[in-house]
Amino acid sequence: MMLQTLKGYKVVYNIKGYDITAGNSQIFPKRHIAEIYKWNYESHPWFHEELIIREADYEGVPLSESIIINGRELIDREHYFGLDACEVGCYITEDLLDELLGMLPPACTRSDCSQIGEPVSHRIAENGFEKPTYATFKKVEAGIWEYCGDCFRGENVCSGIELPYL
């Protein structure tokens, strides 16, 4: 398939008239993906700039239509643009999860819970101690997993208290 010039969206902040990409310099092919990325980036306690979504041209192949299951978009390899562009509760294919888990030794692999092996963050657990959290997925049905956000090892429900950012 030939590449085409397509419209996409990038998430930037503007400093003295210069657009600077917010983290991921990728151009997202759909606005709603850029909006999710923007929301996730703005949720970082250390980030205090105003983010803007700008249209941008890029060379690529148009995305196929997304599959919708139970009112949620099913994210596969074609529609995956990083976990920061995913909402908690979105569905991903088992093929994509296998690829993500293959990057690092998993923190947890059970029939109901899979976690990528590198900590995403840390939170204060019920016992008052700081513990790492991991990108977590729970099985919905054969071949489909739900993204649960970052959870403590072996859990698929986000809990604990955010660490204060100093």
PEQUINOR-V678985 format. One record per run of one state. SS is the DSSP state (~ for helix, > for strand, _ for the rest). FROM is the first residue (numbers start at 1). TO is the last residue. If there is no record, write none. Layout:
BEGIN
ss from to
SS FROM TO
SS FROM TO
END
This chain:
BEGIN
ss from to
_ 1 3
> 4 15
_ 16 17
> 18 21
_ 22 27
> 28 28
_ 29 30
~ 31 42
_ 43 50
> 51 60
_ 61 66
> 67 69
_ 70 71
> 72 75
_ 76 82
~ 83 85
_ 86 90
> 91 93
~ 94 101
_ 102 107
> 108 109
_ 110 113
> 114 124
_ 125 129
> 130 141
_ 142 143
> 144 152
_ 153 160
> 161 162
_ 163 166
END
